[in-house]
């Protein structure tokens, strides 16, 4: 059976003859399901019409025809995708935390590591992606663990440079919790270096921001870095 998950639909699949083989009937049902799912997704998507129009013009500028079958919905999809990838502009730390800061008599290091993220380089609007490691030492206040990846995503889903992204995550957590210290390390690969320019597919960029105890004490920083490197 063919994979229908990426099928482009310009119209509803035609009806089958009742004499068609069972395998064809099953494939046709899968196509109908994929068509219905794609239609629902398109209807539910909130699209910026100006952004959609810009993408149609981009297609024309590179020599394509936005009215041909495979591209009819491309401007809409691209506009929806860009809106999703930049939704961080419409979010703020108060909404993300939603009161999930709790009193707790815990004063040792807390680390959430290998938080995958995807962002867009502001220089070329190409993706960069990787893992983020976050640590902090609380002063009788802890944050709900799921909020840390949400904070990472909030800042990642904007046009970014990796250096600023690292700093924003660290300072947001520091301001929200007022802990003894915050540490953030990001390891990322940048498509602007991989598929254009120098074309170095195996290079990684590592940035870190250390605040409070992580900056002041070598042993604290070393403990955090060792924990990030362990499996």
C-alpha positions in Angstrom: 0.0 0.0 0.0 1.3 3.5 -0.8 2.0 5.9 2.0 -0.7 8.6 1.9 0.6 10.6 4.8 2.4 13.2 2.5 -0.1 13.0 -0.4 -1.1 16.4 -2.0 -4.8 16.6 -2.5 -6.2 19.2 -5.0 -9.6 17.5 -4.9 -11.4 14.6 -3.2 -10.3 11.2 -4.4 -12.8 9.7 -6.9 -15.1 6.8 -6.0 -14.0 3.3 -6.7 -15.7 0.7 -8.8 -17.3 -2.0 -6.6 -15.4 -4.6 -8.6 -12.0 -3.3 -7.5 -9.7 -5.6 -5.6 -9.7 -5.5 -1.8 -6.2 -4.1 -1.7 -7.4 -1.1 -3.9 -10.4 -0.6 -1.7 -8.2 -0.5 1.4 -5.8 2.0 -0.2 -8.8 4.1 -1.3 -10.1 4.2 2.3 -6.7 5.3 3.5 -6.7 8.1 0.9 -10.1 9.3 1.9 -9.0 9.3 5.6 -5.9 11.3 4.7 -8.0 13.7 2.6 -10.4 14.3 5.4 -7.6 14.8 7.9 -5.8 17.3 5.7 -9.1 19.2 5.1 -9.8 19.5 8.8 -6.2 20.7 9.5 -6.5 23.3 6.8 -9.8 24.5 8.1 -8.6 24.7 11.7 -5.4 26.5 10.9 -5.4 30.3 11.7 -3.5 31.9 8.8 -2.2 35.4 8.4 -3.5 36.3 4.9 -0.7 38.9 4.4 1.9 36.3 5.2 0.2 33.8 2.9 0.2 36.4 0.1 4.0 37.1 0.7 4.8 33.4 0.3 2.8 33.2 -2.9 4.9 36.1 -4.2 8.1 34.4 -3.1 7.1 31.3 -5.1 6.7 33.5 -8.2 10.0 35.3 -7.6 11.9 32.0 -7.7 10.2 31.1 -10.9 7.4 28.8 -9.6 3.7 28.8 -10.3 1.8 29.0 -7.0 -1.4 27.9 -8.9 0.0 24.5 -9.9 -1.3 21.4 -8.1 1.5 20.7 -5.7 1.8 24.4 -4.7 -1.8 25.5 -4.3 -1.8 25.2 -0.5 1.9 25.9 0.0 1.6 29.6 0.8 -1.0 28.8 3.4 1.0 25.9 4.9 4.2 28.0 4.9 2.4 30.9 6.6 1.0 28.5 9.2 4.4 26.9 9.8 6.1 30.3 10.3 3.5 31.4 12.7 4.0 28.3 14.7 7.8 28.6 14.7 7.6 32.2 15.9 4.7 31.8 18.4 7.1 32.8 21.2 6.6 36.4 20.4 3.0 36.0 21.7 4.0 34.3 24.9 5.4 35.6 28.2 7.0 34.1 31.2 4.0 34.7 33.5 1.7 32.8 31.3 4.2 30.0 30.9 4.8 29.6 34.6 1.1 29.8 35.4 1.8 29.9 39.1 3.9 26.7 39.1 6.4 27.9 41.6 6.3 25.9 44.9 7.8 26.3 48.4 10.1 23.4 49.1 13.0 22.9 51.6 15.3 21.6 48.9 18.6 23.4 48.3 20.7 21.1 46.1 21.3 21.4 42.4 18.4 20.6 40.0 19.2 19.8 36.4 16.9 19.2 33.4 19.1 18.2 30.5 18.7 17.2 26.8 15.8 19.5 26.2 15.5 19.4 22.4 14.6 22.7 20.8 14.2 24.1 17.3 14.7 27.8 16.5 15.2 30.1 13.5 18.5 31.9 12.9 17.6 35.6 12.5 20.3 36.2 9.9 19.1 33.7 7.3 15.7 32.5 8.7 17.0 28.9 8.6 16.6 26.5 11.4 19.1 25.8 14.2 18.4 23.0 16.6 19.9 20.9 19.4 19.8 20.3 23.1 19.6 22.6 26.0 20.7 21.8 29.6 19.4 23.8 32.5 20.4 23.8 36.1 19.6 25.9 39.2 20.1 25.8 42.9 16.9 26.8 44.7 16.4 29.0 47.7 13.3 27.2 49.1 11.4 27.7 45.8 11.3 25.2 43.0 9.6 25.3 39.6 7.4 22.7 38.0 9.8 20.6 35.9 7.7 20.8 32.7 7.9 24.6 32.9 11.7 24.6 32.1 11.2 23.1 28.6 8.3 25.4 28.0 10.6 28.4 28.8 13.2 27.1 26.4 10.5 26.7 23.7 9.1 30.2 24.4 12.5 31.8 23.6 13.4 29.3 20.9 10.3 30.0 18.9 11.4 33.5 17.8 14.1 34.7 15.4 17.2 34.1 17.4 20.9 33.9 17.7 22.2 31.1 20.0 24.0 33.4 22.3 21.0 35.5 23.1 18.7 32.4 23.4 21.1 31.0 26.1 21.1 34.2 28.0 17.3 34.8 27.8 16.6 31.3 29.2 19.0 31.8 32.1 17.8 35.2 33.1 14.1 34.4 32.9 14.6 31.5 35.3 16.8 33.6 37.5 14.2 36.4 37.7 11.3 34.0 38.3 12.9 32.0 41.1 15.7 34.2 42.6 17.8 31.0 43.1 21.4 30.8 44.3 22.4 30.3 40.7 21.3 29.3 37.2 23.3 27.6 34.5 22.3 27.0 30.9 24.2 25.2 28.2 23.1 24.9 24.6 24.6 22.6 21.9 23.2 23.2 18.5 23.7 22.7 14.8 22.9 25.5 12.4 21.5 24.9 9.0 22.9 28.2 7.8 26.4 26.6 8.2 25.3 23.1 7.0 23.4 23.7 3.7 24.9 27.0 2.6 28.0 29.1 3.1 30.8 26.9 4.6 28.7 23.7 4.3 30.1 22.1 7.5 27.6 19.3 8.4 29.3 18.1 11.5 30.0 21.3 13.3 28.3 22.2 16.6 28.1 25.4 18.5 28.2 25.4 22.3 27.1 28.4 24.4 26.7 28.7 28.1 25.5 31.3 30.6 26.4 30.9 34.3 24.8 33.1 37.0 25.3 33.3 40.7 26.9 30.3 42.3 27.6 28.7 38.9 29.7 31.7 38.0 31.3 32.3 41.4 32.3 28.7 42.3 34.4 26.5 40.1 33.3 23.3 41.9 29.6 24.1 41.3 30.1 24.9 37.7 32.2 21.7 37.2 29.5 19.6 38.9 26.9 20.9 36.5 29.1 20.5 33.4 29.9 16.9 34.4 26.2 16.1 34.9 25.4 17.5 31.5 28.0 15.2 29.8 27.0 12.1 31.6 24.5 9.7 30.0 
